Amino acid sequence: MSLKGKTIFMSGGSRGIGLAIAKRCARDGANVAIAAKTAEPHPKLAGTIFTAAKEIEAAGGKALPVVCDIRDEAAVDKAVGACMDKFGGIDICVNNASAISLTPTALTTLKKYDLMNQVNARGTFLLSKLCQPHLKNSSNPHIMNMAPPLDMSPKWFKNHTAYTMAKYGMSMCTLGMAEEFRDMGIAVNSLWPMTSIDTAAVRNVLGGDSMAKMSRTTDILADAAHIIFTSDAKTNTGNFYIDELLLREHGVTDMKQYQQPGYDGPLAADFFVPDELLEKTISNVMQHPGYM
């Protein structure tokens, strides 16, 4: 199935994983609305919603960049309206925007706590709520949350309780809305990487170039997302997909294509990948020592 003519509304997406997914959809000829705050260049982070729109159109799609703070209900409502005005519908909602602070409780300010919960959990709930009336008119509607499986092991909480709470809030949206929207034919799934992904957050927050080389490229999530978006929404809902495992199920066996050029060493597992799923990989993936 192709995404030609389909419309994707995505929170975030000016760079990294969101942009990679948007460009993969654009290769099919999809329309992509990018709703994010990044209107001006950042000194340390490449890309704005306007440069993202150019890349989407260069890949073969149509783009609508909308300056939007996912925490602002009126702004999100206006952005959804702008997407409807330009493209006439919404087929796929991608909750990609996320905030991260890997700090223990004593070092987590309430400002950071509020930011993570407002962007991650509340933002996912809000955008899904506002897209739902339009999605139910699509022939194959999907909501996809960039959120992990709900593994309640204490090890995922002990180092950064606030971040885990906020990220699992997105996962709970998947769990609840998949059942709530089932009779409407709207699929709700999560996608999460098996390994760390080479993004600005990894380079700037989690370990720089040394961590980046142990990370896969964003293309792996783009290819996995495309599989989800082109699946039957009526039967494929309520899943917490791991990129590598999903791709293998669909016949993709060459995982080295997603590694950094020239690197053949071990890969770092991402946060929140349950031990039983990590054991299913045949790649050279090792758990982060802080969570063993």
C-alpha positions as CSV (number, residue, x, y, z in Angstrom):
1,M,0.0,0.0,0.0
2,S,1.2,3.5,-0.8
3,L,0.7,6.7,1.2
4,K,0.2,8.7,-2.0
5,G,-2.3,11.4,-1.3
6,K,-2.6,10.5,2.4
7,T,-2.2,13.3,5.0
8,I,0.0,13.0,8.0
9,F,-0.2,15.5,10.9
10,M,2.9,15.3,13.1
11,S,3.9,17.0,16.3
12,G,7.6,18.0,16.2
13,G,9.4,16.8,13.1
14,S,11.7,19.7,12.3
15,R,14.6,17.3,12.6
16,G,15.7,13.8,13.7
17,I,13.3,10.9,13.9
18,G,10.1,12.9,13.0
19,L,11.7,14.4,9.9
20,A,13.0,11.0,8.8
21,I,9.4,9.5,9.1
22,A,8.0,12.5,7.3
23,K,10.4,12.2,4.4
24,R,9.7,8.4,4.1
25,C,6.0,9.2,3.8
26,A,6.8,12.0,1.3
27,R,8.6,9.5,-1.0
28,D,5.1,7.9,-1.6
29,G,3.7,11.3,-2.4
30,A,2.1,12.0,1.0
31,N,1.1,15.4,2.5
32,V,2.8,16.2,5.8
33,A,1.8,18.9,8.3
34,I,4.7,19.6,10.6
35,A,3.5,21.3,13.8
36,A,6.5,22.4,15.9
37,K,8.0,25.4,17.8
38,T,11.2,25.6,15.8
39,A,10.7,28.6,13.5
40,E,14.2,30.1,13.9
41,P,17.5,28.3,13.7
42,H,19.0,27.0,16.9
43,P,22.7,27.5,17.6
44,K,23.2,23.8,18.5
45,L,20.4,22.1,16.6
46,A,20.1,22.0,12.9
47,G,16.7,22.4,11.2
48,T,13.4,24.4,11.5
49,I,9.9,23.6,10.4
50,F,10.6,25.5,7.2
51,T,13.8,23.6,6.3
52,A,11.9,20.4,7.1
53,A,9.1,21.4,4.7
54,K,11.7,21.9,1.9
55,E,13.2,18.5,2.6
56,I,9.7,16.9,2.6
57,E,8.8,18.5,-0.8
58,A,12.2,17.5,-2.2
59,A,11.4,13.9,-1.3
60,G,8.2,14.0,-3.3
61,G,5.5,15.1,-0.9
62,K,3.6,18.3,0.0
63,A,4.3,20.1,3.2
64,L,2.6,22.4,5.6
65,P,4.9,23.9,8.3
66,V,2.9,25.3,11.2
67,V,4.5,27.1,14.1
68,C,2.8,25.4,17.1
69,D,3.5,24.8,20.8
70,I,2.0,21.4,21.6
71,R,1.3,22.7,25.1
72,D,-1.1,25.3,23.8
73,E,-4.6,23.9,23.2
74,A,-5.7,26.9,21.0
75,A,-2.5,26.7,18.9
76,V,-2.9,23.0,18.3
77,D,-6.5,23.4,17.4
78,K,-5.6,26.1,14.9
79,A,-2.8,23.9,13.5
80,V,-5.2,21.0,12.9
81,G,-7.6,23.4,11.3
82,A,-4.9,24.7,9.0
83,C,-4.1,21.2,7.9
84,M,-7.7,20.5,7.2
85,D,-8.0,23.7,5.2
86,K,-4.9,22.8,3.0
87,F,-5.3,19.1,2.6
88,G,-9.0,18.4,3.3
89,G,-8.5,15.6,5.8
90,I,-6.1,13.8,8.2
91,D,-5.3,10.1,7.7
92,I,-2.4,9.7,10.2
93,C,-1.6,11.4,13.4
94,V,2.0,11.1,14.7
95,N,2.8,12.1,18.2
96,N,6.5,12.6,17.9
97,A,7.2,15.7,20.0
98,S,8.9,14.9,23.3
99,A,10.9,16.5,26.1
100,I,13.6,14.8,28.1
101,S,15.5,15.4,31.3
102,L,17.4,12.4,32.6
103,T,17.6,13.7,36.2
104,P,16.9,12.1,39.5
105,T,14.1,13.5,41.6
106,A,16.2,15.9,43.7
107,L,17.6,17.5,40.6
108,T,14.4,17.7,38.6
109,T,13.0,21.1,38.8
110,L,9.2,21.5,38.6
111,K,9.7,23.5,35.4
112,K,11.3,20.5,33.8
113,Y,8.7,18.2,35.3
114,D,5.9,20.2,33.9
115,L,7.6,20.6,30.5
116,M,8.0,16.8,30.1
117,N,4.4,16.0,31.2
118,Q,2.9,18.8,29.1
119,V,4.7,17.9,25.9
120,N,4.8,14.1,26.2
121,A,1.7,12.9,28.0
122,R,-0.6,15.9,27.7
123,G,0.6,16.8,24.2
124,T,-0.1,13.3,22.9
125,F,-3.5,13.2,24.5
126,L,-4.4,16.7,23.1
127,L,-3.3,16.1,19.5
128,S,-5.0,12.7,19.4
129,K,-8.2,14.2,20.8
130,L,-8.3,17.0,18.2
131,C,-7.4,14.7,15.3
132,Q,-9.8,11.9,16.1
133,P,-13.0,13.6,14.6
134,H,-11.1,13.9,11.3
135,L,-9.3,10.6,11.4
136,K,-12.6,8.7,11.6
137,N,-13.5,10.0,8.1
138,S,-10.3,8.4,6.6
139,S,-10.3,5.1,4.9
140,N,-7.4,3.8,6.9
141,P,-6.8,6.0,9.9
142,H,-3.8,5.6,12.2
143,I,-2.4,7.3,15.4
144,M,1.2,6.4,16.1
145,N,2.9,7.4,19.3
146,M,6.7,7.5,19.6
147,A,6.4,5.8,23.0
148,P,7.9,2.7,24.6
149,P,6.3,-0.6,25.8
150,L,4.8,-0.3,29.3
151,D,7.5,-2.3,31.2
152,M,7.0,-1.5,34.8
153,S,10.4,-2.7,36.0
154,P,11.8,-0.3,38.7
155,K,15.1,0.0,36.8
156,W,13.4,2.3,34.2
157,F,12.2,4.6,37.0
158,K,15.1,4.7,39.5
159,N,17.4,7.1,37.5
160,H,14.7,9.5,36.1
161,T,11.3,9.0,37.6
162,A,9.8,12.2,36.1
163,Y,10.9,11.4,32.6
164,T,9.7,7.8,32.7
165,M,6.3,9.0,34.1
166,A,5.9,11.5,31.2
167,K,7.0,9.0,28.5
168,Y,4.8,6.2,29.9
169,G,1.9,8.7,29.8
170,M,2.3,8.6,26.0
171,S,2.3,4.8,26.2
172,M,-0.9,4.8,28.3
173,C,-2.6,6.9,25.5
174,T,-1.8,4.0,23.2
175,L,-3.2,1.4,25.5
176,G,-6.4,3.3,26.2
177,M,-7.2,4.9,22.9
178,A,-6.6,1.7,20.9
179,E,-9.6,0.3,22.7
180,E,-11.6,3.5,22.8
181,F,-11.2,4.1,19.1
182,R,-11.4,0.5,17.9
183,D,-15.1,0.6,16.9
184,M,-14.3,3.8,14.9
185,G,-11.7,1.9,12.9
186,I,-8.9,4.1,14.1
187,A,-5.7,2.2,14.8
188,V,-3.5,3.4,17.7
189,N,0.0,1.9,18.0
190,S,3.4,2.8,19.6
191,L,6.8,2.6,17.9
192,W,10.0,2.5,19.8
193,P,13.6,1.7,18.8
194,M,15.5,-1.4,19.9
195,T,18.7,0.7,20.0
196,S,19.8,4.2,20.6
197,I,19.1,6.4,17.5
198,D,21.6,9.0,16.2
199,T,19.7,12.3,16.9
200,A,20.7,15.7,18.3
201,A,19.4,14.6,21.7
202,V,21.8,11.6,21.7
203,R,24.8,13.7,20.6
204,N,24.0,16.7,22.9
205,V,22.5,15.0,26.0
206,L,23.4,11.3,26.1
207,G,27.0,11.0,25.2
208,G,28.2,12.8,22.1
209,D,30.0,11.1,19.2
210,S,30.9,8.0,21.2
211,M,27.2,7.3,21.8
212,A,26.2,8.3,18.3
213,K,28.4,5.6,16.7
214,M,26.7,3.0,18.8
215,S,23.3,4.2,17.6
216,R,21.4,3.4,14.5
217,T,20.2,6.0,11.9
218,T,16.8,7.4,11.9
219,D,16.0,5.5,8.7
220,I,15.1,2.4,10.7
221,L,12.2,4.1,12.5
222,A,11.1,5.7,9.2
223,D,10.9,2.3,7.5
224,A,9.1,0.7,10.5
225,A,6.6,3.6,10.7
226,H,5.8,3.1,7.0
227,I,4.9,-0.5,7.7
228,I,2.5,0.6,10.4
229,F,0.9,3.4,8.4
230,T,0.2,1.0,5.4
231,S,-1.2,-1.7,7.6
232,D,-5.0,-2.3,8.0
233,A,-6.2,0.0,10.7
234,K,-9.1,-2.2,11.5
235,T,-6.9,-5.2,12.5
236,N,-3.6,-3.7,13.5
237,T,-4.1,-1.7,16.7
238,G,-3.0,-1.6,20.3
239,N,0.6,-2.7,19.6
240,F,3.8,-1.6,21.1
241,Y,6.2,-2.1,18.2
242,I,10.0,-2.3,18.4
243,D,11.5,-1.2,15.1
244,E,13.9,-4.1,14.5
245,L,11.4,-6.8,15.5
246,L,8.7,-5.3,13.3
247,L,11.0,-5.0,10.3
248,R,12.2,-8.6,10.7
249,E,8.5,-9.7,10.8
250,H,8.2,-8.1,7.4
251,G,11.2,-9.7,5.8
252,V,13.9,-7.1,6.4
253,T,17.0,-9.0,7.4
254,D,19.8,-6.5,6.8
255,M,20.0,-4.4,9.9
256,K,23.5,-3.3,9.2
257,Q,22.1,-0.8,6.6
258,Y,20.9,1.2,9.6
259,Q,24.3,1.3,11.4
260,Q,26.8,4.1,11.1
261,P,29.1,3.8,8.1
262,G,32.2,1.8,8.9
263,Y,31.1,0.9,12.4
264,D,30.7,-2.8,13.2
265,G,30.9,-2.8,17.0
266,P,28.2,-3.3,19.6
267,L,25.0,-1.2,19.6
268,A,23.5,0.5,22.7
269,A,20.0,-0.6,23.6
270,D,17.5,2.2,24.1
271,F,15.7,3.0,27.3
272,F,12.6,1.0,28.2
273,V,13.3,-2.1,26.0
274,P,12.1,-5.0,28.1
275,D,14.7,-7.8,28.6
276,E,12.5,-10.4,26.9
277,L,12.3,-8.2,23.8
278,L,16.0,-7.4,23.8
279,E,16.7,-11.2,23.8
280,K,14.8,-11.5,20.5
281,T,17.3,-9.4,18.6
282,I,20.0,-11.2,16.7
283,S,22.0,-8.0,16.3
284,N,24.9,-7.1,18.6
285,V,22.9,-5.0,21.0
286,M,23.9,-4.6,24.7
287,Q,21.9,-3.2,27.5
288,H,23.1,0.1,28.9
289,P,25.1,-0.8,32.0
290,G,23.1,1.6,34.2
291,Y,20.0,-0.6,33.6
292,M,21.4,-4.1,33.9
